[in-house]
Amino acid sequence: MKELRDTDFLYAGYSAAGCVLAPSLRSYEIVDKIDTPYPAQKEVIWEGLGFVDWAFMPHWDSNHPESADIEKEIAYCKENNIACKAIRDGEVIILE
């Protein structure tokens, strides 16, 4: 994945599409209840793609059903020294 970090590319998505870019998915337990999608899978995979070194917090301060829980996730990040960036619905983040 490091090769992608050193190359110009466009990645676009909404909600969870941004969350998976973080190094870890642990900060999303409040909004997304943890479950393993396949019966044979016993462990939850917590590793994200690691394209950014912070947790992406979508739906912050927005008219979205998960907006209140995003506030709780941001508090969790602060309490656990996890860098995060909150974004309202309709906004974008551009990394250069």
C-alpha positions as CSV (number, residue, x, y, z in Angstrom):
1,M,0.0,0.0,0.0
2,K,2.9,2.4,0.5
3,E,3.3,2.6,-3.2
4,L,-0.2,4.1,-3.5
5,R,0.7,6.8,-0.9
6,D,3.6,7.9,-3.1
7,T,1.4,8.2,-6.2
8,D,-1.3,10.6,-7.2
9,F,-4.7,9.0,-7.2
10,L,-8.4,9.8,-6.6
11,Y,-10.4,8.0,-4.1
12,A,-14.1,8.9,-3.6
13,G,-16.7,7.4,-1.4
14,Y,-19.4,8.1,1.2
15,S,-19.5,7.2,4.8
16,A,-17.8,3.8,5.4
17,A,-15.8,4.2,2.2
18,G,-13.8,6.9,4.0
19,C,-13.6,5.0,7.3
20,V,-11.7,2.0,5.8
21,L,-8.8,4.4,4.9
22,A,-7.8,4.6,8.6
23,P,-5.2,2.4,10.1
24,S,-7.7,0.8,12.5
25,L,-11.5,0.3,12.6
26,R,-11.7,0.3,16.4
27,S,-13.1,3.8,16.7
28,Y,-16.3,2.8,14.7
29,E,-17.7,0.3,17.2
30,I,-20.3,2.8,18.5
31,V,-22.1,3.4,15.2
32,D,-21.4,0.0,13.6
33,K,-22.2,-3.0,15.7
34,I,-19.4,-5.5,15.4
35,D,-20.2,-8.8,13.7
36,T,-18.4,-11.2,11.6
37,P,-20.0,-11.5,8.2
38,Y,-19.2,-15.1,7.5
39,P,-20.1,-18.1,9.8
40,A,-16.5,-19.5,9.4
41,Q,-14.9,-16.2,10.4
42,K,-14.4,-16.2,14.1
43,E,-12.4,-13.0,14.6
44,V,-13.2,-9.4,13.7
45,I,-10.7,-7.8,11.4
46,W,-9.8,-4.4,13.0
47,E,-7.1,-3.4,10.5
48,G,-8.0,-0.6,8.1
49,L,-6.2,0.2,4.8
50,G,-3.9,2.7,6.5
51,F,-4.0,5.3,3.7
52,V,-4.4,8.0,6.3
53,D,-3.1,8.2,9.9
54,W,-6.4,9.3,11.4
55,A,-10.0,8.1,11.8
56,F,-12.5,9.6,9.4
57,M,-15.8,10.6,11.2
58,P,-18.6,11.0,8.6
59,H,-22.1,12.4,9.2
60,W,-20.8,14.8,11.9
61,D,-23.3,17.5,12.8
62,S,-25.5,16.5,9.9
63,N,-29.1,15.5,9.4
64,H,-28.3,11.8,9.5
65,P,-29.5,9.1,11.9
66,E,-25.9,8.3,13.0
67,S,-24.9,11.9,13.6
68,A,-25.4,11.7,17.4
69,D,-23.4,8.5,17.6
70,I,-20.6,10.2,15.6
71,E,-20.2,12.6,18.5
72,K,-19.7,9.6,20.8
73,E,-17.1,8.2,18.5
74,I,-15.3,11.5,18.4
75,A,-15.3,11.5,22.2
76,Y,-13.9,8.0,22.2
77,C,-11.1,9.1,19.9
78,K,-10.2,11.9,22.2
79,E,-10.2,9.7,25.2
80,N,-8.0,7.1,23.5
81,N,-5.6,9.5,21.7
82,I,-6.8,8.5,18.3
83,A,-6.4,11.3,15.7
84,C,-9.7,11.9,13.8
85,K,-11.3,14.3,11.3
86,A,-15.0,15.0,11.4
87,I,-16.9,15.8,8.2
88,R,-20.4,16.9,7.6
89,D,-22.6,15.4,4.9
90,G,-21.9,17.2,1.7
91,E,-18.3,18.1,2.6
92,V,-15.1,16.6,1.1
93,I,-11.5,16.2,2.3
94,I,-8.8,16.8,-0.2
95,L,-5.3,15.6,0.7
96,E,-2.3,16.9,-1.2
